[in-house]
Amino acid sequence: MKKIISSILLLSSTFCLAQNLEIIPLGVYGGGDESNLSSYLIGVENTNSYIALDAGTIHSGINKAIEEKTFSADNGTILRDYIKGYFISHGHLDHLSGLIINSPEDSSKPIYALPFVIDIFKNNYFTNASWANFGNEGEKPILGKYKYTRVKPAQSFNIENTSLSAEVFELSHVNPQLSSAILVRNNDEYVLYFGDTGADRVEKTTKLNYIWEYIAPLIINKNLKTILIEVSFPNSQPEDKLFGHLTPKLLNEELGNLANHVGKENLKDLNIVITHLKPSGTAINTIKEELANQNEFKINYIFPVQGQKIKLQ
């Protein structure tokens, strides 16, 4: 009997370990290198089922992941079979150009987005003048490879062909222009990914504060494992030249706002992946130093490397 119980416990433990969320960066920059632009695969370990959070770079990112031995399959298999759908945060090219360029070789799957993003695909990208209409709406001929899936803010939806569900939130990206964030869930484990965003004070909105209040219980209960959020510029960038982005100082300011909802002690060792770094001169090293020097909340900052699975504490 003891052996049977031990075997059950071992199998149960193995099953639980296999259910952890994992994050694989296909692109980490916010410009300056078209082979390495914003895109992160998120899925459950050992399932080979992912949703791509933004799609600035796809093909080159998959190749890099194969080179790093993150994947053992070939590029086409990963593109067509492993990626089950896309979440696109907003309509800027550095967040969706990989999807467009690779569309002829891709398989049929959904694009999840707020309605304003779907409109950008229909009116600006998947048109005869720009490319071809691989969507399922819009200009004829309609190739119908991608199913536009309009989501509503803060309403849960299932991600097809995965065990994941998600909720999406509006962001301000040079007010009144919009971007969006997505909260991905697997059982009781969550990861929060932000597209481009400015700080509430600079944007004169409360969109980030709404998210901080929304996720506060998840942080307090240790369900939120990781936040992926952009820091595009060092602190020397003037606030009137941020164009809807964050600096280390502004991220720290927003973390202070989050701490007001959860308590400073609950931010200690929180994993925050810094995305959308702009690789200009020494800017990235400066951003890293500034984040380290003002880390009053004792955050575990992670700087992703293209193709390498992110290791979480």
N, C-alpha and C positions, 0 to 999 in steps of 0.2 A: 504493500500500500504506500509506504514512504517513497519507494522508487517511482510509483505512478504519480504521486503528488509532486515530487521533484521534477518529473518530466513535464507535467502540466505547467508548473511554475516557470520552467525554462522556456517552454514554447510561448507562454504568455509574455515573458520578458522579451523574447526575441521579436514577437509580433509588435510589442509596444515600441521597441527600438526602431523597427522598420517604418513606423508611422510618423517619424519626425519630418518636419518640413526642411527642405534644403533649397539653397539659393545658388545659382550659377550665373555669373556675369558674362554676357556676350559682348557687352560694350559698356564702358565706364565714363567716357568723357562727354563734355557738353559742347563739343566743337573742336576744330583744328585737326582732326584725324577721322576721315570718313570711314575708316576700317575699325573704329573703336568708339561708337556712339551709343547712347543710352539704350540698354536692353538687358533685362534680368529674367532668367527662367526661374520659376518657383514651382515646386512640386513636392511630392512625398517620396522619401528615400525608397529606392529599390522598385519603383513602379514605372519609370521611364514615361511618366505622364506629367507634362508641364504646361503652364500658361506663361506666355511671354509678357512681361510687364514692360511695355514700350518695345519698339522694334527699330531703333535707329540703325543698328548693325545686326545682321543675322548670319549670313554666310561666313564672313571672316571670323565672327565670334565662335561659330560652331567649329571651324577649322582650328582655332586657337584652343578650344576646349578639348578637341581630339589630340592635339599636340601635347597638351598638359596632362593627358591620360584621364581627364574627367569623364570622357566618353570613349567607348571602344567601337561604337558603330560608325558607319560612314556618314558623310555630311547629308546626303539625300534622305537617308533613313531618319536622321534626327529632325530634319526640317519637316518632312511629311508625316512621320509617325509619332515622334516624341512630343512635338509642340502641338497641343490640342486646341489652342486658340490664342488670341492676342487681346490684351488690354492696352488701349492707347489713351494716354493721359491728355494729350492736346494735339493740335495739328501742325506743329513745327517739324521740319524735315529731320532734324536730329533725333526725333522720337518715332519716326515711322518710315523713313526712306528704305530701310532694309526690307520691310514687309512688301513695299511696292516693287522694288527691284527683283525680289525673289518670287513674286507672285506667279510667274509662269511655271515655275518648278514645284510650287507648293501643292498641298492637298486641300480639299475642302474643309473649312473650319470656321468658327465664329470670330467676329471682331466685337469685343465688348467695349462700350464707350457711352459716355453721356451723349445726348442727341446732337449737341453742337459739334462734336467730333465727327459723328457720322455724316453730318452735312458737309464738313470739309472734305471728307473722302469723296462724297458724291459730286460735289461742285468744283473741286480743285484738282484732285489727283486721279481718281478712277473715271476719267473722261477721255473721249477720243483724242482731244487735242493734247493731253498731257501724257497718256499711257495707253491704257485700254480698260474697259470697265469690268474688273474682276469681282465687283460687288454683285449683290442680288437685287439692287435697285438702281435707277438712274438712266443714263443715256444708253440707247441701243447701239450695237448689240450688247446685251447683258450676259456676261459669261457665268455669273452666279457662283464663283468659287468660294467667295467669302459671304457669310451670312451676317448682315448688320444686326447686332443685338443691342438695342437701346436699353440702357439701365437708368434707373431713377436714383437720385441721391439718397443715401442712407437706407436703401431697401435691399435686403439680402437676395441673392440669386445664386443658382448652382452653375458651376463651370463644367460644361459638357465633357463627358468621357474622362472625368477625374473624380476624386473624392472631395474636391475643394468646393467651398462656397465663398462669396465675397460681398462686400458693400463698397460703394464708390461715393466720394465726397468732392464737392466743388472746391477749387483753389483759385486764388487771384494771381494772375500772371501779367502784370501791368494793368491794373484796374482801368476799365471794366473787362479786359480780356480774361478768359477763363483757362484754367488747367484743371487737373483732377488728381485725386489720390485714391488708392484702393486698399482695403483691409481684407486680406486673404485668410481664410480659416480652414483648418483641418482638425476636426474634433474640437478639443479645447485649446489648441495652439494657434496663434495669430502672428501674422507679419503685416506690417503697414508700409506701403510704398507710396512715396510722393512723386508726382511729376514736378515740373518747374513750379516754383512758388516764391512769392515775395512775403516779407514779414507783414503781419497785420498792421503794425504802426505805420510802416512805409506805404502799404497799399491802401490804408484807411478802410479796412474791412475787419470782420471778425471770423473769417473762414477758418483760420488755423485754430483759433480759440474754440470754435465749435467742435473741431476734431479732438482737441486736447480733452475737452469735457466728456466727449463721447467715449474715448478710449481709457479714461481714468480708471474705471473698475478693472479693466484688463491688465493694466500695469500694477495696480495694487494687489491683484490676485496672482500675479506672475504668469498670466496667460499670454501676454504680448512678448514674444521672444526677440523681435528685431524691428527696428524702424530703418527704412532706407529713405534718406532725405538729402536734398541737394545743398552743396555749398559751392557756388560757382566762382566767387571772387574773394581775394583777401580783404582784410579790413580797410586797406588804403583806397578801395573803390568808393567814390562818392555815392551817397545814397540816391542822388538824382540821376545816377548813371548805372544803376543796378539792372534796369530793364526786367524787373519782376523776378529777381534772384536773391539768394542769401549770401551773407558773409559769415565767418566764424562768430563775430560779435552779435549779429542778428539771430543766428541759430541759438546762441547762448541766451539771448533775450527771450526767444520763444520757449526754450527749455525752462526758463524761469516762470513763464506763464503756465507751462505744463505742471511745474512743481506746485503751483498754487492750487491745483486740482488734486494732486496725488501725494503731496508731501515730498520734500527734498530727499528724504531717506529712501524713498521708493524708486528714485532714478539711479541710485548707485548700481554700477555694473550693467546698466541697460545697454544692450548692443545697438549701436547706431552706425549704419553703413553710410559713408559719405559718397554721394553720387554727383554726376554732372560737373565734375571738376574741369575747368578750362585750362588745357596744357599750354599756357603762354609763359615763356621764360621760366622764372623761378616761382611762379604763382602757386603751384601745388605744394612745394616745400614750405612756402610761407603759410599757406592755409593749415598744413599739418602742425607747424610750430604754434600758430595762433590758437588752434583748438586745444593743443596740449597745455599751453600756458594759462588758459582761462577755464580749465576743466573743473569748475567748482562743484559740479554735481557728480564727479567721478564716473563719467560715462566711459564705456568701453568703445572707443571709436575704431572703426574698421575701414580700411581703405582698399577697396576691391581691386583685384587684378584680373584682367580679361582672361576668361577661360578657366580660372581656378575656382573650385567650389569654395564658398565662404565658410570658414571655420568659426563656429560660434562658441562662446564660453558656456 
